[in-house]
Amino acid sequence: LKGAARAVGYSHDGQYFAVGDAGREVSVFNAGDKSKYHAWRFHDARIEALAWSPDSSRIATCAQDSHIFIWNVSTKKHFSFQRAHLLGANDIIWLSDNKLASVGQDTTLKTWELEA
């Protein structure tokens, strides 16, 4: 880890464990042997929350940089919703495999649709 753990979670299938830290990194570990599977570092501020998609294929993270990132575990690729919440994004939750909701310091609740 690059800093203190800020958000943690197991994938729904129990295969992976993810940690988002104050150092802006998302680390994914194999749950069985605890070896590091992959790490990403694209946020510009500390990570506030992470959530696994219901099908365990993606992780969504939000941070004080106002961005939301979606990380694909198998392809190890990502994309983002830039400036999703002014002043920072506080929490995120998956509503389905292709839809999520987020809240932020801008006192808004937003939903996001992803391509299937």
Order of alpha helices (4+ residues) and beta strands (2+ residues): beta-beta-beta-beta-beta-beta-beta-beta-beta-beta-beta
